[in-house]
Amino acid sequence: MSEEQNTKKRTPVRKPRARAAAKSPAVPARNTAPQKLKLLITIVNREKAEFYTDLLQTFSVNLQFSISARGTATSELLQLMGLEENGKKVIFSLIREDRAPAALRLLGEKFATVRNGKGIAYTVPLSGMIGVALYRFLCDNRKAMKEE
């Protein structure tokens, strides 16, 4: 080979490969953006805990648990204010982010109108979760659970 032929030697051009997993418009999209979850923490009087737990069920909350707690007021202060006890329940609920504002609004209304039903409610965002099936259960995503 001459020197000219060595310098003009070309490398083969590769054609781009077609993606094997190309989506067709007829196939429904299963990988939609996930709904974010929040931990809703509600602190209420013990005798009203079941009422608020049932109320939160209307927002498709699939996981709730409650623990007993005690308020911070001393017995002298409770007697001075005419209160008997300071027993509380803390309700932890996992709720979808898009349903949380409505739940907080309803809880605020109930705190103001239900007799002896005062309380505190706030949310904490969750940053991650392990397990697709668990996530779908907590998001109340029944359609995706039935497909599998």
C-alpha positions in Angstrom: 0.0 0.0 0.0 1.2 3.4 -0.8 1.4 6.2 1.7 -1.6 8.0 0.3 -3.8 5.0 0.8 -2.8 4.7 4.5 -3.8 8.2 5.2 -7.1 8.0 3.5 -8.2 4.8 5.3 -11.6 5.4 6.8 -13.2 3.9 9.8 -16.6 2.3 9.2 -19.6 4.5 10.2 -22.0 2.8 12.5 -25.7 3.3 12.1 -27.6 4.1 15.3 -29.5 1.1 16.6 -33.3 1.3 16.9 -34.5 1.0 20.5 -36.1 -2.4 21.2 -38.4 -0.9 23.8 -40.0 1.7 21.7 -43.5 2.6 23.0 -46.4 2.3 20.7 -49.3 4.6 21.2 -51.8 1.7 21.4 -50.1 0.3 24.6 -51.3 2.1 27.8 -48.5 3.8 29.7 -47.9 1.9 33.0 -44.9 3.9 34.1 -46.7 7.1 35.1 -45.2 9.6 37.5 -45.7 8.3 41.1 -47.8 10.1 43.6 -45.8 11.4 46.5 -46.7 10.4 50.0 -46.8 12.4 53.2 -47.0 11.3 56.8 -50.0 13.0 58.4 -49.6 13.4 62.2 -52.7 14.2 64.2 -52.8 14.8 67.9 -56.3 14.7 69.5 -58.0 13.8 72.8 -58.1 10.1 73.5 -61.9 9.9 73.4 -62.0 11.5 69.9 -59.2 9.4 68.3 -61.5 6.8 66.8 -63.7 9.6 65.2 -60.6 11.2 63.6 -59.2 7.8 62.4 -62.5 7.1 60.7 -62.6 10.6 59.2 -59.2 10.1 57.7 -60.3 6.8 56.1 -62.5 8.9 53.7 -59.2 10.1 52.1 -58.1 6.6 51.1 -55.6 6.3 53.9 -54.5 2.6 53.8 -52.2 2.7 56.8 -52.8 4.3 60.2 -51.6 3.7 63.6 -52.0 5.5 66.9 -50.1 5.7 70.1 -51.2 7.0 73.5 -49.6 10.2 74.7 -50.0 12.7 77.5 -50.2 16.4 77.4 -47.6 18.6 79.0 -49.9 20.6 81.3 -49.4 20.0 85.1 -52.2 18.7 87.2 -52.4 22.1 89.0 -52.9 23.9 85.7 -55.5 21.4 84.6 -57.5 22.0 87.8 -57.1 25.7 87.4 -58.6 25.5 83.9 -61.3 23.1 84.9 -60.0 20.2 82.9 -59.9 16.6 84.1 -57.1 14.9 82.2 -54.6 15.5 79.5 -54.6 12.1 77.8 -54.0 12.3 74.0 -53.7 10.1 71.0 -51.2 10.6 68.2 -52.5 9.3 64.9 -49.9 8.6 62.2 -51.4 8.2 58.7 -49.8 7.8 55.3 -51.7 9.9 52.7 -51.1 10.9 49.1 -49.7 14.4 48.7 -52.6 15.5 46.5 -55.1 14.5 49.1 -53.3 16.1 52.1 -54.5 19.7 51.8 -58.2 18.6 51.7 -57.6 16.3 54.7 -55.9 19.2 56.7 -58.8 21.5 55.8 -61.4 19.1 57.0 -59.5 18.4 60.2 -59.2 22.1 60.8 -63.0 22.4 60.4 -63.6 19.5 62.8 -61.2 20.9 65.4 -63.2 24.1 65.4 -66.7 22.5 65.4 -66.6 19.2 67.3 -67.2 19.4 71.0 -64.0 18.4 72.9 -62.5 17.7 69.5 -59.6 20.2 69.5 -56.3 19.0 68.0 -53.2 19.6 65.9 -52.5 18.2 62.5 -49.5 18.6 60.2 -47.7 16.7 57.4 -44.1 15.6 56.8 -43.0 14.7 53.3 -41.5 11.3 52.7 -38.4 11.2 50.5 -38.4 7.6 49.5 -39.8 4.1 49.9 -38.6 0.6 49.0 -41.0 -1.8 47.4 -43.3 -1.1 44.4 -46.1 -3.3 45.7 -46.0 -1.6 49.1 -46.0 1.8 47.5 -49.0 1.0 45.3 -50.9 -0.2 48.4 -50.1 2.9 50.3 -51.1 5.2 47.4 -54.3 3.2 47.0 -53.3 2.5 43.4 -55.6 -0.5 42.9 -55.5 -0.4 39.1 -51.8 -1.0 39.0 -52.1 -3.7 41.6 -54.7 -5.6 39.6 -52.6 -5.6 36.5 -49.9 -7.7 38.1 
